[in-house]
Amino acid sequence: MPDTSVIFEASQNLPTVSAVVQTLIRSFDDPDVDIDSIAKQLIKDQTLSARVLRMANTPAYGGSRKIASIGDAVLVLGFNALRTLVLSCGITSSIKTPREFNIQEFWMQSFKVAATASWLAKVCRKSADIAFTVGLLHNLGDVLIFTAFPDKGAQLQRMVWAGQSRVASELQLLGCSYADVGAELARRWRFPELMVDAIQEQEGNPEQGSVPDMALLLQLAKQIVQSIDAGVPAERLVGTLSRVVLDQLHLNPDILLTRYSEMVEVGRDAALFAS
């Protein structure tokens, strides 16, 4: 496995998450999580509570009903949606970047990928909450690379713009990729191995070996978001999708054709989180 220590040793301020976020991370492996206890923890964190309530009242979650308290959020949204919101707020607030890094654009793309991965997971009968969280985390390695080595981060961006492979360029300059770094951060935050593996293997080629389903969902979500942003019509997008990926996920491409507009709207709603 590539050595990511150079990134973490060079980072002056490694991102940390609050106690309530740590509890929620552990809840992925705990079917008996105490929702009331988590709500009480969250209420004590006024900054995080305020961000959660602001997000809970966006069209993606709140709809026409005003969510005025954490108690209302628990009742109206349910635990899984509330966990997604708290993790989203906690993670976005923990990441500090240099002024040169466009953090708003970064989070917009991350939330689009997260929302699309969640949509795909529902279609494929997999965990939408895990897919959303993996989508949110998938690109954090890029942030840490830029934070640790701003000059190299800018150089990497120029190499990608020039048409070079992102991963190959990172391996050449740093000896590790953004996926390696992101997986190591998720491991340090104690996310379940299923999620760590999905981030680690998001650039894996299923035609050359076994790639976890959640990593394939992430690959597909990224491809769909890129296509939507580029204005690619559904027919042309579906024609570019890997048959191996579709077969492994048991995903009928006709569903993507007929429900493509849903993913466009999901991505747009999710982008509100980054504003």
C-alpha positions, -999 to 999 in steps of 0.1 A, spaced: 0 0 0 14 35 -9 28 54 21 6 84 30 27 94 60 44 122 41 10 139 38 -1 135 74 33 145 87 34 177 66 -1 187 76 0 213 103 -36 210 113 -51 176 107 -89 177 106 -106 164 137 -143 158 144 -164 165 174 -175 139 200 -210 137 186 -197 131 151 -174 104 165 -204 88 182 -223 88 149 -194 73 130 -195 44 155 -232 41 150 -227 26 115 -216 -6 133 -241 -3 163 -277 -13 156 -286 -4 192 -275 32 191 -292 55 216 -308 82 195 -319 103 226 -283 104 239 -270 115 205 -296 143 203 -286 155 238 -250 156 227 -259 175 196 -279 201 215 -248 209 236 -229 218 204 -246 251 195 -226 257 164 -232 223 150 -269 223 160 -274 256 141 -258 242 110 -278 211 112 -311 230 115 -302 253 86 -295 223 64 -326 204 77 -347 233 64 -333 232 28 -356 217 1 -337 184 1 -349 177 37 -373 201 52 -398 207 25 -426 230 35 -424 221 72 -403 243 95 -378 223 116 -372 245 146 -352 222 170 -331 191 172 -360 173 187 -382 182 157 -353 170 134 -353 136 151 -391 133 148 -394 146 112 -363 133 96 -356 101 115 -322 89 127 -306 80 94 -313 113 78 -303 132 110 -270 112 111 -263 122 75 -269 158 83 -248 159 114 -219 140 97 -221 164 68 -220 195 90 -193 181 113 -171 170 84 -174 202 64 -167 224 94 -136 204 103 -118 209 70 -96 240 69 -79 249 36 -55 275 22 -71 306 7 -61 295 -28 -82 263 -25 -118 268 -37 -135 251 -8 -171 261 -19 -167 245 -53 -151 214 -37 -181 209 -13 -206 215 -41 -190 186 -61 -187 164 -31 -224 168 -22 -235 162 -57 -215 129 -58 -228 120 -23 -264 126 -33 -260 107 -66 -243 78 -49 -272 77 -24 -298 77 -52 -279 48 -70 -277 28 -37 -315 29 -33 -319 16 -69 -293 -11 -62 -308 -20 -28 -278 -10 -9 -273 14 21 -281 49 9 -267 64 41 -233 47 37 -232 56 0 -239 93 8 -212 94 35 -187 77 12 -195 102 -15 -190 130 9 -156 117 20 -144 104 -13 -123 135 -23 -110 146 11 -75 132 2 -73 160 -24 -79 186 3 -52 172 25 -27 170 -3 -33 206 -12 -31 217 24 1 198 31 18 208 -1 1 238 -17 27 242 -45 25 205 -54 -13 207 -52 -13 235 -77 11 216 -99 -11 185 -98 -41 206 -108 -22 219 -138 -11 184 -148 -47 172 -147 -59 202 -167 -32 193 -193 -48 159 -197 -26 138 -175 -40 111 -152 -48 125 -117 -37 93 -99 -6 88 -120 5 124 -114 -1 121 -76 19 88 -75 47 105 -95 49 136 -72 39 122 -38 41 84 -39 4 81 -30 -30 91 -45 -59 112 -32 -78 79 -27 -49 65 -5 -49 97 16 -87 99 19 -89 62 30 -62 68 56 -82 98 70 -114 78 71 -94 50 89 -81 75 115 -116 88 120 -126 52 126 -152 48 99 -161 12 91 -138 -8 69 -165 -11 43 -164 27 38 -126 29 40 -123 3 13 -148 21 -9 -127 53 -7 -94 33 -12 -107 14 -42 -126 42 -60 -101 42 -89 -101 4 -91 -107 -13 -125 -133 -40 -121 -122 -56 -154 -87 -62 -138 -98 -75 -104 -123 -74 -77 -136 -40 -67 -161 -35 -38 -197 -27 -47 -196 6 -28 -165 17 -47 -182 9 -80 -213 29 -68 -189 58 -61 -172 55 -95 -206 55 -112 -218 85 -92 -187 105 -101 -191 97 -138 -228 107 -137 -221 140 -119 -193 149 -144 -216 141 -173 -245 162 -159 -221 191 -153 -209 188 -189 -244 187 -203 -241 151 -216 -275 136 -226 -286 105 -209 -284 83 -240 -247 92 -246 -238 87 -209 -254 53 -206 -235 42 -237 -202 49 -220 -209 29 -188 -190 -3 -181 -211 -34 -186 -190 -51 -159 -199 -24 -134 -236 -25 -143 -237 -63 -140 -219 -64 -107 -243 -38 -92 -273 -55 -109 -282 -21 -124 -304 -19 -154 -292 9 -176 -328 16 -187 -334 29 -151 -307 55 -157 -323 65 -190 -358 69 -177 -349 85 -143 -319 106 -154 -336 139 -146 -340 128 -110 -303 126 -106 -299 161 -121 -323 175 -95 -307 155 -67 -274 170 -75 -287 205 -76 -305 202 -43 -274 187 -26 -253 217 -38 -273 239 -14 -254 223 15 -222 239 4 -236 274 2 
